[in-house]
C-alpha cells in the first residue's frame, strides 16, 4: 500500500497559486537572514537536564526571550505557555498550526569537530553544521521567515497562523500534553519535524528494558583465574544509536588484547581501541550515531563490541550475563531478528525496529539495557508484552541462572486515514522538487504532530537523504534551507490565505 493509495493527492501537474509562488520566491531571497536567525537559535544549548524541568533551565529562558523580542520587532503575537510558546499572525477565527520544537539532543563536544552550539558555516562549504539544525531549530527559523514573508506581502488570511514551539519534544512529552489540555489547538496542523513529502503515519515508540541483577554479598565469588568481564556500558540517549561503548576486563593480558585486535572486523564500521594498565584491559568501541528510527544510518558501538567480546567464554559476572543476553536476543541487527517472534512489518509503515541504544549501570548495582522499540500498526501492546515475556523466559530456560528483569513501555502507532490539507502539501512538494509521483509516507520516528488534530509532518528532511538530526555531525545544506523556505511560504499562502 502506498501513500497515494490512501489519499487523494490531486493533479500531479497542478501548480501552487500565483500568490503562493510569489511568496516562495520572496522567502527564498531571505535565506541569508534565516541563516543568521538559525545561528542565534543554535547558540542556546537547550538540552534537557533532569530532574529540573526544561522551562527552569537558563538556555530555555534565553530562547524564549529571544523569540519574544523577535515577535515584537516583526509584529507577531507571542504567548508563553511554559512547555510551549505560540507565535501568532492574523486575527481570523479559523487557525492553522505549525509545530516545531526548541529542545535538542545532547552533544558530546569531544565527538564534534567544532562547537556544537556555534553554527559552523565555513568548514564544509554549503553546509550549516550544529546541534539542532536539522532537528529542529532550522524549522523554527524557516517558519518564522516564511511567516514574515506572508506578513510583508500583506496576504489576506482566512486562517490565523500559529507557530507552536514545543520545549519538551526530545525528552518528556508530559508537559506538552498538559499544555494541550489547557489550550485549544487549531483544527489543522503541520509539523516541521520529520521528512518530505508528507508524513501521515508514525510507528508506536517505546522501549524494552532488560535488567541483570548485581552480585549479592552471599553469592560465592568465582576464583579469579584468567580474564573477567567486569563492566560493559555505552550509549547516552534512548533515541540514538550509540556511537561509543566501553568494556573493562580484569586479568587481561597481551594475548587477550592480541586476540581481540585480530578478531575485530573493520568492515563492520566500528573501530576498537585497547588500553592496558596493570592487569586491567579497557576496550573502547567507536561507531556512528544516528536516530534510532533510522538505525541503518548508524553503526552501533554497543552491539558490535558485544559481538567482539562474545568470541570467548567469560566467567559469570553481571556484565558477562548481560553480554550473553545482548548477543542472543539483539545481535548486531535492528529488526528484532533474534528476539523471539517479535519481528513484523506493515505494507505502508515498514518493519518493526529494535535498537539497543543504552547499556548502563543503575544505582542499585544492576545493569540495564534499553532496547528502543518502533512498532507499526498490527501489533498491540498486549501482543508485544506477551512476546517479550515468552522470549525472556525461553532465554532463561536455555541459559540457566536467575531470570533477567524486564519492563515494556510502548505508545500506539499513529496512522492518519484522511486529512484535508494533505493534497495541498503534496502538490507543493511535487511542484518545487519535480518529483511528480510523490505521495504520503510513514516514518519510524514519533513526533508531537500525533498529539494535534489532523497533524502531519511536512519536512524538513528529504527522502533518501541520510538523517543527521541525532548524530555528532548534524547539518543542513544552504540549498535545503532555501527549498524549505520556499515550500513553507507557499504552504502558508495556500492553507491560510483568503
N, C-alpha and C positions, 0 to 999 in steps of 0.2 A: 504494500500500500504506500503510495507517495502522498506528499502534501497536496498536490493538485487533485488527487482523488478525493480528498476530504473537504476541500474548499473550492468554491467558485472563485477563480483568481482573475477573471476578467480577460480582456483582449490583450494578447501579448504585444500588439503594436500600439496600444493606447499610450499617449504621452501625458505627462503632467500638464496642468493648465498653464497658459502663458504667464500668469501671475506667480505660480509656483516655480516656473523656470527662471523668472526674473529674480525671485528670492534666492534660488540656488546659486545663481551667478554672483549675486551680491555677497552671499555668505562665503563663497569660495575666495572672494577678494579679502576677506577678513582673517585669512589663515595665519598671518604673522601675529595679529592681535590675539588669536586663540592660543598660539604657542606661548605668548607672554603670560596669558591667564593660566595656562597649564603649568608653567614654571612656578608660579606663585602657589598653586594648589599642591604640587608635588612637595614643596618645601615644608608643608605641615606633616609631621610624622604621625599620622592618625592611625596608630596601631593599638589594638585592644591591650590592656594591661590589667587583667582581673587580679583581685576581686573588685577593683574600682570600676564603676560604670564608665562607659566611654564619655558620656556627657560631662563627667567631672574632670577629665584629663585636659591639660592645658592646650595640647595640639588641636583638640576638637573645638575648644572655645575660640581659639585664634582663627580656625577655619570659618566658623560661623560669623565671627566679627568681620572677616574679610568679605564674605558673601553679603552680609548686611550693608557694608559700605558700597559694594558694587551695585547693589539694588538701588540704593539712594542715588547714585550717580546716573544710573541708566533708566530710572523711572519705573522700576518694578516694585511690586509689593513684597514684603518679607515677613514671614511668620516663623518663630522658633517654637517648636513643639517638643523640644528635648531630644527625643530619639530621631527626630527628623526636622528639617526645615522645609518650608513651602515657599517657593518664589513664583509670584503670580503676574500675569499680564492680561489685562482686559477686565471687563465688568459683566460679561454675559452670564446668565444663569446656568446654561449648559457649560460643561467643563471638559477639558482634555488633560489627562495626567501624563507627565513624562517622568519616569522613575530612574534615578541614578543612586549611587552611594558614595559617601566621602571617606569611609574607613578602608584601610588597605591591609594586605598581608604583612607579617613581619619580614624584615630584611636583615640578613646577616652581612654586615659590612665587609667581613673578610672574604666573602664569596662574590662580591661585586667588584668590578674593575674600578669603579669610581664611587662617589657618594650616592647611594640610592635615593636620598631625599634632596638631591640637587639635579635639576633637569639637564642632562647631557645632550647638547645639540650639535656637537662638533666631532666627537671621536669617531663616529661612524656616519659619514655624510648621508643625509636623507632620513636618518632615524632619530627619534626622540626617545631617550633612554632614562628610566627612573621608575621607582616603585609607584604603582598606581596608574601609569599612563594608559595601560590597556584595561585595567580593572580597578577603578572606574573613573579616574579623575579627568581623563580626556573627554569622557562623555559629559561630565559637568561643564567643562569648558566649551565644547561644541554646542551643547544645548543652550547655554547662556548666549552665545554669539548668534545662534540661529534665532532665538527669541528677540535679540536686539535687532537683527535684520528685519524681522516681521514688524517690529515697532517702528523702525526708521522708515520703512516703506509705507507706513500708515495703512496697513492691511486691515480692513474691517473684520472684526472677529465675531462669529456667531457662537464660538465656544471660548471661554476663558482658558488660557494656557496656564497650567500649574506644574512647575518643575519641583518634584519631590526628591530631596536629597536625604537618603537614609544614613544614619550614623552607626548602624549595627548589622550590616549585611554579612560581613566576613566573620562574625563571631556568634553572638546570642541574638536570635530573632525576637525574643520575648519583648524587649522594649518597643520594637517596631509594631508588633501585634497589639500591644497596649495602646500605642498611639492611634492605630486604626480603629480601635474600639471607641475612642472619643472624638474621632474626626471622620466626617463623611467623605469618602474618596470619590473622585469622578467616576462616571459610568463607563468611560472609555479610557484605556491606559496603554501606554507604550513604554517599555523599559529599554534602556540602552546598556545592557549588561551581559550580553551573550554574543550572538553571531547573526549574520545575514543568511538567507534573505529575510525570513520572519520565523521566529521560534514559537510554535504553538503547543509544544509538548516538552515536558521535563521529567526525567526519571525521579522516582522517590529516593531521597537521600537518607543515609543513616550510617550506622556502624555496628560491627560485631566486635566485641571486646573480649579477648581471651586472656585469662589470668593464671599464672603459675604461682603457687604459694611459696613463701620463703622457707628456708630451712628452719626447723624448730629446735630449740635447745636440747630436747631429749632425743633428737634423731642421732643415730650413730654417724659420726663423720667418717667418710671414706679415708683409707690410708693414703697419704699424699705421695703417691708414686706416679711419675710421669706428669704430663700436662693436664691441667684442669681449666675448663672454660668458666670463668667467674663473673663475666659481665658481657652483655650483648645489648646495645642500645642504638637508637637512631631516629631521625625524623623530628620535626618541630611542630607541624600543624596537621590537623585531621584531614584537611582537604588538599594536601600537597604530596606528590611523590617525593620521598626523602632523597636528598642529594648527598647525605653524609650518614655514616654509621661507624660504630666503634666496637671492637671486641677486645677483651682483656683476658689473657691466658697466663695462669701461673704455672711455673715449671716449664715454660717454653725454652727451647734450646735452638741452636743453629740448624740442626737437622730439620726440626719442625718448620722453622722460618723458610728454609730452602724448599721444603716440600710444598708449602703454601704458595711461595713465589712461582714454582714450577707449574702448579695446578691452576693458577689464575689465567683466565681466558680473556685476552684483550678484546676479542670480538664482541664480548657482552656489553661493551660500552661503559663499564665501571672499572676504575683503577684502584689499586690497593697499595698502601704504604705500610711497611712493617718496621716497628721500633722496638729494640730490646734494651732493657735496663735491669741488670741483675738477672733474676730468673723470671721476670715478667715480660711477656711479649704482647705488644699492642698492635692490633691490625685495624687500620683506618681505610674505609671504603669511600670513594668519591664517585657519585653518579651524576645525574642531571635532574633537577627539579622540574616538575610540571604540575598542572592542575590535575587533581585526581579524577576528574570527569573525562580527561583525555590522557590516560596513563601511558599510552603507547608513544606519546611525545617525550617522555622522560626515560630515565634509567634508574631503577630502584636500588639504591645503595644497600638497604637493609636485606632485601631478599637475595641479592647476589652475594652479599657477604655470608649469609646463612648457607647458601648453596656451596660456597667455597669451603666453609668450615665443616660441612656435613660429610666431607670426603673421609673423615676418620671418626671412630667411636670415642666419645668423651665419657669420663666418669660422671656419675649422677650429681648434678647441681641444678638449681633453678634455671640458670642460663642455658645449660645443655638440654634441659627438658623443653624450654621454650624454643630452642633451635630446632629440635625434632618436630615440634608442633608446627612451626612455620614451614619447614621443608615439606612435611607430609600434607598439610592442608592448604598451603598457599603456593609454594614453589616460586618460580620467577614469572609466572603468568599473571594476567589481570582479569580473567573471565571466569573465575571460580572453577577452573578446570579440575582441581583436586578436592574441592570442598563438597564431598558427597554428591548429591544430585541438585545442588543449588543453581548450577548454570542454566540459563534460559535466554531467550531472545524474543523480541517483538518485531513484526514486519516493518513498522514505521519508526519505533523508538530505538530499535537496535538491541544489543546484548546487555545483560546484567554485567556490571563490573565489580570486582572485589580487589581492593588495593591496600596492601599493608603500608600505612602512612606514618605510624609512630610505634616505637618499641621503647618502653621506658620503665624505670624503677619507681614504684609507688612508695608513699611514706611508710607503709607497714612492712616494707621489705619485699613485697611481691613484685612480680614482673608482668607487665601488661602490654599486649599488642592491640593496636587499633586497626581494624580492617575496614576501610571506607567502602560503603556499600552504595551502589547506584542501581536501582531496580526499575525496570519498565512495567507497564501495565501487564497484568496476567499473573502476578504473584502477590498474594495478600500478605500482610504482616504475620498472620497466624500460620500461613504455609511456610514462610521463611523461618519462623521461630521453631516449628517442628523440624525443619531440615537442619538447623543449627544444632538442636538438641541431639538428634539422631547421629549427626556427624561427630560431635564431641564424644558421645557415648561409645560409638564404634571405634574411635581412635583410642580411647582409654582401654577398651577391652583388648585391642590389638597390642598396645604398648605397655599396658600394666601401670601400676602406681596410682596415685591419687588423681581423680578427675580434675582437669582444669576448670576454673570458674569461667562463666561466660554470661554476657548480657547483650541485649539487642536494642538498638534504637532505630526507628525507621519511620520516615514520613511517606505519605501517599504520593504516587506519581501524579503529575499534572497533565491533563490531556484535554485540550480545548477543542470542542466539536465544531464550534462556529463563532465568528466574531465579525462585526460589520466593517471594521477597518482593515482587515487582512488583505482584501483585493487591492485596496489603495496602496498599501505598503509594498505589496509585490510588484505592482505596476511601476512605482517609483524606482525600486531596485532594478527592475528589468531595463528601464529607460537609461539609467545612469551607469550601468555596468555592461549593457549589451547582452546579458545572459537571459535570453528570451524564454528559456524553458524553466526558469527558476520558480520554485514554489515553497510553501511552508516546510520547515524541518523540525526535527526533535534534537534535544541535547541531553547530555548526561548531567550537566550542572543544574543545581537548583537555585533559582533566583527569586527575589521577592515579588516579581511580576505575578506569581501564582496567588499572592495574597490580595490582589486588586481585581475589581470587576473587569472582565474582558482584557486581562493582562497578557500581552505578548511582548516578545523582545525583537527589536529592530537594530541589529548590530550590537557592538561596533566592530566585531572581527569578521573577516571574510572567510567564506567556506573554502576549505582546502589549505588554508594558511595555518602554520603552527601557532597555537595559542601560547602567549608568553606571560599571561597575567600573574601566575603564581610562581614564576621562575626567578632565577637570580640574574636574568638578563631580559628584563621586561622592557618592551619598546613598542612604539607605534611609528609608522613612517609618516613623513610630512604629507605625502600624496594620499595616504589613507585618511589622515585627519581632514584634508581638503574635501575628499569624497564624502566623508561623514557629515561635514558642514553642509554640503550641497543637498544630500538626501534628507537631512534633518530639517533644513529650512523648507524644502519642498513638502515634506510631511506636515509641518506646522500649517502651511498655507492650505494644503488640500483638506486637512482634517479640522481646522479651526476657522478658516475664512468664511465669510458670509457670501 
